[in-house]
């Protein structure tokens, strides 16, 4: 078996696609609200309607996009989908009002959450579960860097404050997706192997996979708590300086990019992966408990406590992502990875939809809100101890569960 996957030994091109995809998406996510308000002169309610429609569309489109790739092949699907996404952003850059912006954003939204899992599948296509963990961790680190890079040009456009500058950012995002389509077209035809995958994925009957996905959805709420919750808490409920909001974001991004791949090591063992989910939940609970102490006092002590909370919750984010991804792959059929990874990634999608509202309501109750989240995350961590380590009837689950050492190959170090 080709340990580098069926993409024909071209992981660097797939990493490049993943980085560019995240960069273009980062441009949109960091800028969409400002663009719609300033360039199109839409009200806040109309902006919320457009972004909400796009968000719901991204949840609805993820599985159909994955099934499309299963039928026509990863390479062809990526080219078509990136080209379609580029068109949607061209439409958004040329939108004249509410309805044209709504149509473009909704079309792009249908594709936004489904493409990422296809890039993941292309990277690990043909690899065994234990060989797929490290490449996925590197891809996640690159995507986090890409999201941060994508946010940089938006500051320039805001500083210029001209409608043409605003529209240029959306046009630049479309150009990035055109580059993704070109790079995807350059992948070897081996990456089209998915075209043979016509059987039913059997998601509904895969209880272990669904349990991993459900607990991942619960635990990854800590990432939303870190992003949205910390910002609301700092600006509304504490005397902390408001520059802590951007400081927290930068610290979280740097830690994830630097340590994502390193801390994911060992998660190819299902037992270690499960322990990572438990540890991630406990770290998140600890971070929430520490954050509850920052609402009173002034000076450096609450600042130091907030930074500690960010470090703890960033570690939680890394461990939860690495452990849950690995366990999900254990229960994923090779021939349906696109569909299963799309379903797994919906866990984060659901968290981004329901999380902000729950967090906003809970943090209105001062420190008690943080402590409630600490209890919730600790319970989710304990529940992770019950996750199965191998599919029922799998051969050799004991060796894999115990994390037996295996030889390192050139493919693992690539």
Secondary structure, DSSP 4 states (H G I P E B T S, - for coil): --TT-TTTS-HHHHHHHHHHHHHHHHHHHHHHHHHHHHTS---HHHHHHHHHHHHHHHHHHHHHHHHHHHHH-HHHHHHHHHHHHHHHHHHHHT--SHHHHHHHHHHHHHHHHHHHHHHHHHHHTT--HHHHHHHHHHHHHHHHHHHHHHHHHHHHHHHH--HHHHHHHHHHHHHHHHHHHHHHHTS-GGGGGGGG--S----TT-HHHHHHHHHHHHHTHHHHIIIIIHHHHHHHH--S-THHHHHHHHHHHHHHHHHHHHHTTTTTSHHHHHHHHHHHHHHHHHHHHHHGGGGS--SHHHHHHHHHHHHHHHHHHHHHHHHHHHHHHHTS-GGGHHHHHHHHHHHHHHHHHHHHHHHHHHHTTTHHHHHHHHHHHHHHHHHHTT--SS-TT-TTHHHHHTT------HHHH-
